[in-house]
């Protein structure tokens, strides 16, 4: 005997066609709801992931970011109780800040203002390379000291004062230069450019103390899917922005912040901020973060030029076009965020095959594999770097240099100066009569020999490298100060 539920009958069953129609309607309703949610999220500006906020002032209206609680870099010493010697006038003594010295940011030194008669005083500004890393305990190997030695050798009474500071960028250089505007300089020398992106990363870090990064990365471009993934999927790791027990931890966290800030900028394949090839055929970044750093760099150099012009008397400004160690790999290489998952996996497989081919000494095969990977993902700095190093192995130095320069340009958080910085220095030197370009010399043109002989690491030089820079600085000073230098007495 068959028992039927009340109201059940064959007449109430849906036909197959009706069931298909209802399923199709349900699917369309679900799609419509997803599309509506996606449009609403975009309309409301809800981010698909926790992107760090940009620091105030880094944008089109560029303003300089200064360290928190910054204090003076220099101190005026109290007047000596001893009677002044005849003719001493209002002599003062200046020294580097005790805190800057104790924190190992600057060298412990002092000098008198005004300088003694017959002294050709040169102030050197810059970051840790000017300070003299890695020769912290051997100051005679730094480029400021070697510059003084080269000037002394031709009979000039030079006093070269090293006001470089660890991690100083162009903003700190500008501030120190402002403090010594009236300290009797005969020349200003600037060797700066390695720390511009580092200071930008520090600004990001200060502005995003509660931010955290996840290693999970969605391949979807839809806000709704990425938002759900970031909310529901387990994260591989979480790193609060201001945690880390070592400098390496801090650098890794800063890289993550810069990476998150840049990825959304490059995710749209039609974005005008994606890197493109410049007139010289080289890759050029165009994203807002890069532009903010480059604009700040140019703005600071312009201000340095105005300080040199307004000094009493007006002082020549020598800016070194500092070289980059092209043998150093990129600090932050990213995959093109506009690529789909299949394309990304294809690139990863090609790079693994290329690495294996290099191990097996099949260099031409490896080169073809790198070419294929770069055609799919032209934004990956590491692929360019690896192909450049392979070109060096093959003896193709010109092709290698082109690849290594592209890798440097596509490094999203570089710790080395970029070609755009060189262009800014050259343009400034051409437009300002008191600004002079100091070229490092042909010794740095070959990426392989320069990287192995003249560099200690990514940006600090060897003793040979610092001496080469010192000679270039001394020669440039001699070329522009020839009318005045003979009047100075040697031996000061």
GIMOKA-V59979 format. One record per backbone hydrogen bond with DSSP energy under -0.5 kcal/mol. NH is the residue of the N-H (numbers start at 1). CO is the residue of the C=O. E is the energy in kcal/mol with one decimal. If there is no record, write none. Layout:
BEGIN
NH&CO&E + NH&CO&E
END
This chain:
BEGIN
3&1&-0.5 + 8&5&-2.2 + 12&9&-1.7 + 13&10&-1.0 + 19&15&-2.4 + 20&16&-2.2 + 21&17&-2.0 + 22&18&-2.3 + 23&19&-2.5 + 24&20&-2.5 + 25&21&-2.5 + 26&22&-2.6 + 27&23&-2.6 + 28&24&-2.6 + 29&25&-2.4 + 30&26&-2.5 + 31&27&-2.7 + 32&28&-2.7 + 33&29&-2.3 + 34&30&-2.3 + 35&31&-2.9 + 36&32&-2.7 + 37&33&-2.6 + 38&34&-2.7 + 39&35&-2.7 + 40&36&-2.4 + 41&37&-2.6 + 42&38&-2.2 + 43&39&-2.6 + 44&40&-2.6 + 45&41&-0.7 + 46&41&-2.2 + 51&49&-1.9 + 58&55&-1.8 + 59&57&-1.1 + 62&60&-1.6 + 63&57&-1.8 + 66&64&-0.5 + 70&67&-1.0 + 75&95&-3.1 + 77&75&-0.6 + 77&93&-3.1 + 88&85&-2.1 + 91&89&-0.9 + 92&113&-2.9 + 94&111&-3.3 + 95&75&-2.5 + 96&109&-1.9 + 97&73&-2.8 + 101&97&-2.2 + 102&98&-2.9 + 103&99&-2.4 + 104&101&-1.6 + 105&100&-3.0 + 106&100&-1.3 + 109&107&-0.9 + 111&94&-2.5 + 113&92&-3.3 + 119&116&-1.5 + 120&157&-3.2 + 121&119&-0.9 + 122&159&-2.8 + 123&187&-2.1 + 124&161&-2.8 + 125&189&-3.0 + 127&191&-0.9 + 131&127&-2.2 + 132&128&-2.0 + 133&128&-2.3 + 135&132&-3.2 + 136&134&-0.9 + 138&135&-1.1 + 141&138&-2.3 + 142&139&-1.6 + 146&142&-2.3 + 147&143&-2.2 + 148&144&-1.9 + 149&145&-2.1 + 150&146&-2.3 + 151&147&-2.1 + 152&148&-2.8 + 153&149&-1.9 + 154&150&-0.6 + 154&151&-0.9 + 155&152&-2.0 + 156&151&-1.9 + 158&156&-1.7 + 159&120&-2.3 + 161&122&-3.2 + 161&159&-0.6 + 162&160&-0.5 + 163&124&-2.5 + 163&161&-0.9 + 165&126&-2.1 + 166&105&-2.2 + 168&165&-2.1 + 173&169&-2.3 + 174&170&-2.4 + 175&171&-1.9 + 176&172&-2.5 + 177&173&-2.7 + 178&174&-2.0 + 179&175&-1.4 + 180&176&-1.2 + 181&178&-0.9 + 183&180&-2.0 + 186&121&-3.3 + 187&121&-1.4 + 188&316&-2.7 + 189&123&-2.8 + 190&318&-3.0 + 191&125&-2.8 + 191&189&-0.5 + 196&193&-0.5 + 199&195&-2.2 + 200&196&-1.4 + 201&197&-2.5 + 202&198&-2.1 + 203&199&-2.0 + 204&200&-2.3 + 205&201&-2.3 + 206&202&-2.5 + 207&203&-1.8 + 208&204&-0.8 + 208&205&-0.7 + 211&208&-1.5 + 213&239&-0.8 + 215&237&-0.6 + 226&222&-2.2 + 227&223&-2.8 + 228&224&-2.0 + 229&225&-2.6 + 230&226&-2.6 + 231&227&-1.3 + 232&228&-3.2 + 233&229&-2.0 + 239&213&-0.9 + 241&211&-2.2 + 242&209&-0.6 + 243&240&-1.6 + 250&246&-2.1 + 251&247&-2.5 + 252&248&-2.3 + 253&249&-2.5 + 254&250&-2.6 + 255&251&-2.3 + 256&252&-2.1 + 257&253&-2.1 + 258&254&-2.6 + 259&255&-2.8 + 260&256&-2.5 + 261&257&-2.2 + 262&258&-1.9 + 263&259&-2.5 + 264&260&-0.9 + 265&262&-0.6 + 266&262&-1.4 + 266&263&-0.6 + 267&263&-0.9 + 269&267&-0.7 + 271&268&-2.1 + 274&271&-0.9 + 276&284&-2.1 + 278&282&-3.4 + 281&278&-2.1 + 284&276&-3.0 + 286&273&-0.8 + 291&287&-2.4 + 292&288&-2.2 + 293&289&-2.1 + 294&290&-2.7 + 295&291&-2.9 + 296&292&-2.1 + 297&293&-2.4 + 298&294&-2.5 + 299&295&-2.5 + 300&296&-2.6 + 301&297&-2.2 + 302&298&-2.2 + 303&299&-1.8 + 304&300&-2.1 + 305&301&-2.2 + 306&302&-1.8 + 307&303&-2.1 + 308&304&-2.3 + 309&305&-1.9 + 310&306&-1.9 + 311&307&-0.9 + 312&181&-0.6 + 313&311&-0.6 + 315&308&-2.9 + 316&186&-0.7 + 317&434&-3.3 + 318&188&-3.3 + 318&316&-0.5 + 319&317&-0.6 + 319&436&-2.6 + 320&190&-2.9 + 320&318&-0.6 + 321&438&-2.6 + 322&320&-1.9 + 325&458&-1.2 + 326&324&-1.2 + 328&325&-1.4 + 339&336&-1.8 + 344&340&-2.2 + 345&341&-2.4 + 346&342&-2.0 + 347&343&-2.3 + 348&344&-2.4 + 349&345&-2.2 + 350&346&-2.2 + 351&347&-2.4 + 352&348&-2.0 + 353&349&-2.4 + 354&350&-2.3 + 355&351&-2.4 + 356&352&-2.1 + 357&353&-2.4 + 358&354&-2.1 + 359&355&-1.9 + 360&356&-1.7 + 361&358&-1.5 + 362&357&-3.1 + 363&361&-1.0 + 366&362&-2.2 + 367&363&-2.2 + 368&364&-1.9 + 369&365&-1.9 + 370&366&-2.5 + 371&367&-2.4 + 372&368&-2.1 + 373&369&-2.2 + 374&370&-2.6 + 375&371&-1.9 + 376&372&-1.3 + 377&373&-2.6 + 380&377&-1.0 + 381&379&-0.7 + 384&380&-1.4 + 385&381&-2.5 + 386&382&-2.9 + 387&383&-2.2 + 388&384&-2.5 + 389&385&-2.6 + 390&386&-1.9 + 391&387&-2.3 + 392&388&-1.7 + 393&389&-1.7 + 394&390&-1.8 + 395&392&-1.4 + 396&391&-2.6 + 397&395&-1.2 + 400&396&-2.3 + 401&397&-2.6 + 402&398&-1.9 + 403&399&-2.2 + 404&400&-2.8 + 405&401&-2.3 + 406&402&-2.0 + 407&403&-2.4 + 408&404&-1.9 + 409&405&-2.3 + 410&406&-2.1 + 411&407&-0.5 + 411&408&-0.9 + 412&332&-2.6 + 412&410&-0.5 + 414&411&-0.7 + 421&418&-1.2 + 422&418&-1.3 + 423&419&-2.1 + 424&420&-1.9 + 425&421&-2.1 + 426&422&-2.3 + 427&423&-2.4 + 428&424&-2.2 + 429&425&-2.4 + 430&426&-1.9 + 431&427&-1.2 + 432&428&-1.5 + 435&432&-1.3 + 436&317&-3.0 + 438&319&-2.6 + 439&437&-0.6 + 440&321&-0.6 + 444&441&-1.7 + 445&442&-1.8 + 446&442&-0.5 + 447&445&-0.7 + 450&446&-2.5 + 451&447&-1.7 + 452&448&-1.6 + 453&449&-2.3 + 454&450&-2.2 + 455&450&-0.8 + 456&460&-3.2 + 457&460&-1.7 + 462&454&-1.8 + 466&462&-2.8 + 467&463&-2.0 + 468&464&-1.8 + 469&465&-2.0 + 470&466&-2.4 + 471&467&-2.2 + 472&468&-1.8 + 473&469&-2.4 + 474&470&-2.7 + 475&471&-2.6 + 476&472&-2.0 + 477&473&-2.3 + 478&474&-2.5 + 479&475&-2.0 + 480&476&-1.5 + 481&477&-2.0 + 484&481&-0.9 + 485&481&-3.0 + 486&482&-0.7 + 487&484&-1.6 + 488&485&-2.0 + 492&489&-0.6
END
